[in-house]
Amino acid sequence: MTLLEILLLAGAGFAAGLLNAVAGGGTFLSLPALIYVGVPPVSANATATLTALPGYISSAWGFRHDMQREGALSLWAIAVVGMIGSILGALLLIITPGDTFLWVVPWLLLLATVLFALGPYLLRQIQQGGVGSAGVAASVATILAVSIYGGYFNGGLGIMLLAAFGFIGYVNLHGMNGLKNVLSAVVSLVSAVTFIAAGLIAWKPALVMAVSATLGGYLGANVSRRIARTDLLRYAITAIGLLMAAVFFLR
């Protein structure tokens, strides 16, 4: 890697960690940066998943006292279904040709951006109990589907998980946030192990981005408490997501 590429990865990783800690959306920066420096698309997605893992783990630890069972599935059952889904999603990514994934990337970025933009609306529906509840079979299917998505592509996973938890009967938002971070960590960890076994991780870029993302996440955890206009931040991140999607559509 050249010095310019290292600086680009470090900057993108730092910004991604900062955004994930404050509001989410770090994938909008980390994935394009990895592809830009020459990491193959499928490998870039696998590497971006790995570099997001430390932030998920630290966030999950912060919510460790808020989680409790709601709905038809136990916490352990949700974790097991999440693991199975993440393996299936990771395997799906592994067998996806690079050209095909590069074609899919802008659509995934666009989907993740729309989900991110609709986040406040989805959370209001969850808090109001307007999303509903589901039985065991529907709950398993919902968590499995979202986990497959997360194993394949990490962007927008948090909002999708919150919506899924609301659908299966969760109403405690703090508990949902905690479980979201735990399941995001589980999905990312299982996916990352699968990607490592398949030799998909670009280790040098991953190291640069992981270190900088950890620093950005630490700073973001402190900065987030001082941000009053989170709506403006969400608008900016949405604009970044739309811009990145447009760039890949025009490739």
Secondary structure, DSSP 8 states (H G I E B T S, - for coil): --HHHHHHHHHHHHHHHHHHHHTS-THHHHHHHHHHTT--HHHHHHHHHHHHHHHHHHHHHHTTTT----SSS-HHHHHHHHHHHHHHHHHHHHTS-HHHHHHHHHHHHHHHHHHHHTHHHHHHHHHTT-S----HHHHHHHHHHHHHHHHH--TTHHHHHHHHHHHTT---HHHHHHHHHHHHHHHHHHHHHHHHHTT---HHHHHHHHHHHHHHHHHHHHHGGG-S-HHHHHHHHHHHHHHHHHHHHT-
